[in-house]
Amino acid sequence: MSNIRVAPNRANQVRERQNQRVQSRIQKTHENISSDKKRTPTPIFTRGLVSGLTYPMTTPQKVKRQFHYSVGNTGAEIRFPSIPQIQIGWRLLSTILFIASIVMIYFLFNAPIFIVNQLETEGLNRLTPSDLNSVLDIDEKAIVWMNANKAKSDLMSAFPELKDISVNVVLPNHIRISLVERKPVLAWKIEEETYWIDNEGIIIPSRGDPGELLVVNAGAMPPLVKTADVIEPSEGNSILNSIEENSFSIAQIQGYGDQVDPAMVDAAFKLSLQIPAGSKILYNKNHGLGWKSEGGWDVFVGTTLDNIDFRLNAYNALIDKLSEEGIAPTWVSIEHLNAPYFRE
């Protein structure tokens, strides 16, 4: 009976060992197939005449990655399609970046989103955004052409009546210009030409409607304390190239921006309060400010109004004396308080 029981146990043990060997082989096969490790060939040495000679190692070939799937414990496997290994080199990457840069540059210069449609201005009164753009010439152009520093310089040269100019370029297509437009307080007339002067003494062009101004009828320009830089005609000057379009003359651009002595401006306003209402204010290069009297003669008081009350008293005394004597002067000077004189 004992012999009959032992035989089946040994058979079961043999079967278990066989199954273990089969499973071990399947597992090793699966590991060898699915492993990504590459074996490096060992160098070969010869034992001939030259000892220690090594043969060059062969470059391992790039193979496609393979994936296998084991089906249960049967040892069967399913191989999936091979996937190629993609490696991007520096040459390919640099080519892609170069092409992308060209596309971006073309997009910046031609895309509608970067085209300037209008200027955003702040501080304009008599001038208009069209006047500014006639000098900048940026409308309907790509914003990348805009140079803020050059635009500021061009505006200052073309429009002496502007100050505190700030030009900001805002992507994608906005240009914001903030400025202060000088307000004229005095009109200086020389024959048919009229120059405006602001409270700082800056001579500016007569453009737009300034409102009511004090008018000085002069025979010459007022004394200057500062002369603006003269713009010389030259090739490529954006300001001068746009003169014909703006209807500006070179003489206008060259003549404006000079600064008159502010004391002269103050003297003209003070004189307007001392003379009879409605009298025409005059200016003579040699004798200074004056006015046209009711009797028709010219009266000059000089470039300053020091001791103006005493001068007017001397003038009235002189006119009374001339009237008693029946003399009608054509010209009277009270520039010097102690030596007034006249001409018949």
C-alpha positions in Angstrom: 0.0 0.0 0.0 2.9 2.3 0.8 4.3 1.9 -2.7 1.0 2.9 -4.4 0.9 6.2 -2.3 4.5 7.3 -3.0 4.4 7.1 -6.8 1.8 9.8 -7.4 3.6 12.2 -5.1 6.8 11.9 -7.1 5.0 12.4 -10.3 3.4 15.6 -8.9 6.9 16.9 -7.9 8.3 16.2 -11.3 5.4 18.1 -13.0 5.9 21.1 -10.7 9.7 21.2 -11.5 8.9 21.1 -15.2 6.4 23.9 -14.9 8.8 26.0 -12.9 11.5 25.5 -15.6 9.0 26.5 -18.3 7.9 29.6 -16.4 11.6 30.6 -15.8 12.4 30.3 -19.5 9.3 32.3 -20.5 10.2 35.1 -18.1 13.8 35.3 -19.2 12.7 35.3 -22.9 10.3 38.2 -22.2 13.0 40.2 -20.3 15.5 39.7 -23.1 13.1 40.8 -25.8 11.5 43.8 -24.1 14.8 45.1 -22.5 16.1 48.4 -24.0 19.6 47.8 -22.8 22.2 47.5 -25.6 25.2 45.3 -25.1 28.5 46.9 -25.8 30.8 44.6 -27.8 34.0 43.7 -25.9 37.3 44.7 -27.6 39.2 41.9 -29.3 42.9 41.4 -28.8 45.2 39.4 -31.1 48.1 37.3 -30.0 50.1 37.8 -33.2 53.2 39.9 -33.8 51.6 43.1 -32.5 50.4 42.6 -29.0 47.6 44.6 -27.5 46.2 45.7 -30.8 42.5 46.6 -30.5 40.1 46.5 -33.3 37.7 49.4 -33.7 34.3 48.9 -32.1 31.4 48.8 -34.5 28.9 51.5 -34.2 25.7 50.1 -32.8 22.9 50.4 -35.3 19.8 52.2 -34.4 16.9 49.8 -34.2 13.3 50.4 -33.9 11.7 49.9 -30.5 9.8 46.7 -30.3 7.0 45.8 -27.8 5.9 42.3 -27.0 2.9 41.1 -25.0 2.9 37.7 -23.2 -0.3 35.7 -23.5 -0.9 34.1 -20.1 1.5 31.4 -18.9 1.5 29.6 -22.3 4.8 31.1 -23.4 3.1 32.7 -26.5 3.7 36.4 -27.2 2.2 39.1 -29.5 4.5 41.6 -31.2 3.2 45.1 -31.8 4.2 47.2 -34.8 7.7 48.8 -34.4 7.9 52.5 -33.4 10.9 54.4 -34.9 13.1 56.4 -32.5 12.9 60.1 -33.5 15.9 62.2 -32.5 15.9 66.0 -33.4 19.4 67.3 -34.1 20.7 70.9 -33.7 20.7 71.5 -37.4 17.0 70.6 -37.7 16.1 72.7 -34.7 18.0 75.8 -36.0 16.3 75.4 -39.3 12.9 75.4 -37.7 13.8 78.5 -35.6 15.1 80.3 -38.7 11.9 79.7 -40.7 9.7 80.7 -37.7 11.7 84.0 -37.3 11.1 84.8 -41.0 7.4 84.1 -40.7 7.2 86.3 -37.6 9.0 89.2 -39.2 6.8 89.0 -42.2 3.7 88.9 -39.9 4.9 92.0 -38.0 5.3 94.1 -41.2 2.2 92.9 -43.0 -0.5 91.7 -40.6 -3.4 94.1 -40.3 -3.3 94.0 -36.5 0.0 95.8 -36.5 -1.0 98.6 -38.9 -1.5 102.0 -37.4 -5.0 103.4 -38.1 -4.8 106.7 -36.2 -2.9 108.7 -33.6 -4.1 109.1 -30.1 -3.3 112.7 -29.1 -3.7 114.6 -25.8 -3.3 118.4 -25.4 -4.1 119.6 -28.9 -6.1 122.8 -29.3 -5.5 124.5 -32.6 -3.6 121.7 -34.3 -5.1 118.4 -35.4 -3.9 114.8 -35.4 -3.7 115.1 -39.2 -1.2 117.9 -38.8 1.0 115.7 -36.7 0.7 112.7 -38.9 1.7 114.8 -42.0 5.1 115.1 -40.3 5.3 111.6 -38.8 3.9 109.9 -41.9 3.0 106.7 -40.0 -0.7 106.3 -40.8 -1.5 103.0 -42.5 2.0 101.7 -41.9 3.3 99.0 -39.6 4.0 100.1 -36.1 7.5 98.6 -36.2 8.5 101.6 -38.4 7.8 104.0 -35.6 10.8 105.5 -33.8 9.6 107.4 -30.7 12.7 109.5 -30.3 12.9 110.6 -33.9 9.1 111.3 -33.9 9.6 113.6 -30.9 12.5 115.5 -32.5 10.5 115.9 -35.8 7.5 117.3 -34.0 9.5 119.8 -32.0 11.2 121.0 -35.1 8.1 121.3 -37.2 5.8 122.7 -34.5 7.5 125.2 -32.3 4.2 125.8 -30.5 4.4 122.4 -28.9 6.3 121.6 -25.7 6.5 118.7 -23.2 6.1 116.2 -26.0 5.8 112.5 -25.1 5.5 109.8 -27.7 4.6 106.2 -26.6 4.4 103.2 -28.9 1.8 100.7 -27.6 1.5 97.3 -29.3 -0.2 96.1 -31.4 -1.1 99.4 -33.3 -1.5 102.3 -30.9 0.6 105.5 -30.9 -0.1 107.9 -28.0 1.2 111.5 -28.2 0.9 113.7 -25.1 1.9 117.3 -25.4 1.2 120.9 -24.4 0.3 123.5 -27.1 1.6 127.0 -26.3 -1.1 129.6 -26.0 -0.3 132.9 -27.8 -0.9 136.2 -25.8 0.6 138.7 -28.2 0.4 139.3 -32.0 3.4 140.9 -33.5 2.6 142.4 -36.9 5.3 143.4 -39.4 3.6 144.7 -42.6 1.7 141.6 -43.9 3.4 139.1 -41.6 1.9 138.2 -38.2 3.9 136.3 -35.5 2.4 135.0 -32.3 4.2 135.2 -29.0 3.3 133.2 -25.8 3.8 134.3 -22.2 7.3 132.8 -22.2 8.3 134.9 -25.2 8.4 132.0 -27.7 7.6 133.0 -31.3 5.1 130.5 -32.8 3.3 130.3 -36.1 -0.2 131.8 -36.5 -2.2 128.7 -37.0 -5.8 128.3 -35.9 -8.0 130.6 -33.8 -6.2 132.0 -30.8 -9.0 134.2 -29.6 -8.4 137.9 -28.7 -4.8 139.0 -28.7 -2.9 142.2 -27.9 -1.6 143.5 -31.2 1.8 145.3 -31.7 2.4 147.0 -35.0 6.1 146.8 -35.4 8.7 147.9 -38.0 11.1 145.1 -37.0 11.3 141.8 -35.0 11.5 142.2 -31.2 14.8 141.7 -29.4 15.7 138.1 -28.9 17.3 136.3 -25.9 17.5 132.9 -27.6 17.6 131.9 -31.2 16.1 128.5 -32.3 18.2 126.1 -34.4 17.7 126.8 -38.1 16.6 123.8 -40.1 18.8 123.4 -43.2 17.4 121.7 -46.3 19.0 118.3 -46.7 18.3 115.0 -48.4 16.1 112.6 -46.4 14.8 115.3 -44.0 11.3 114.1 -43.2 10.2 117.5 -42.1 11.3 119.4 -45.2 10.1 116.6 -47.5 6.6 117.1 -46.1 6.6 120.9 -46.4 4.6 120.8 -49.7 2.0 118.5 -48.2 1.6 120.6 -45.0 1.6 124.0 -46.8 4.4 125.1 -44.5 7.2 127.2 -45.9 10.9 126.8 -45.0 10.9 130.5 -43.9 8.1 129.7 -41.4 9.9 126.7 -40.0 13.2 128.8 -39.7 11.6 131.9 -38.3 9.7 130.3 -35.4 11.0 129.0 -32.1 13.0 132.1 -31.2 12.5 133.5 -27.8 11.7 137.2 -27.2 12.8 138.9 -24.0 9.8 138.2 -21.6 10.3 141.8 -20.2 9.2 143.1 -23.7 6.0 141.1 -23.5 5.3 142.4 -20.0 6.0 146.0 -21.1 3.6 145.8 -24.0 0.8 144.7 -21.7 1.6 147.3 -19.1 1.7 150.0 -21.8 -1.8 148.9 -23.0 -3.2 149.8 -19.6 -1.5 153.3 -19.6 -2.5 154.6 -23.0 -6.1 155.6 -24.1 -8.4 152.7 -24.9 -8.3 151.7 -28.6 -4.9 153.2 -29.2 -2.6 151.3 -31.6 0.6 150.0 -29.9 3.8 150.6 -31.9 7.4 149.2 -31.8 10.5 150.8 -33.3 13.8 149.0 -33.3 15.7 152.1 -32.1 13.1 153.7 -29.8 11.2 150.7 -28.4 7.5 150.6 -27.6 5.0 153.4 -28.2 1.5 154.2 -29.4 -0.4 156.1 -32.0 -1.8 159.2 -30.2 -5.3 160.6 -30.9 -3.6 163.6 -32.5 -2.0 161.3 -35.1 1.6 161.5 -34.0 3.7 158.5 -32.8 4.9 158.4 -29.1 7.7 156.2 -28.0 8.6 155.3 -24.4 11.6 152.9 -24.9 12.0 149.2 -24.3 11.1 149.3 -20.5 8.4 151.1 -18.6 10.5 152.3 -15.7 9.1 155.5 -14.2 6.2 155.3 -16.7 4.1 157.6 -14.6 6.7 160.4 -14.6 7.3 159.9 -18.3 3.6 160.3 -19.0 3.5 163.5 -16.9 6.4 164.8 -18.9 4.6 163.9 -22.1 1.4 165.6 -21.2 3.3 168.7 -20.2 5.2 168.7 -23.5 2.0 168.3 -25.5 0.3 171.2 -23.6 3.2 173.5 -24.3 3.3 172.5 -28.0 -0.5 173.1 -28.3 -0.1 176.6 -26.8 2.6 177.4 -29.3 0.5 176.0 -32.2 3.0 173.2 -33.0 1.7 169.9 -34.3 4.4 167.2 -33.8 4.7 164.1 -36.0 6.9 162.2 -33.5 7.5 162.4 -29.7 10.0 160.6 -27.6 9.9 160.2 -23.8 12.5 157.5 -23.6 14.6 159.7 -21.3 12.7 161.2 -18.5 14.9 164.3 -18.2 15.2 164.9 -22.0 11.9 164.4 -23.9 11.9 165.7 -27.5 9.7 165.9 -30.6 9.8 166.3 -34.3 7.6 168.4 -36.4 
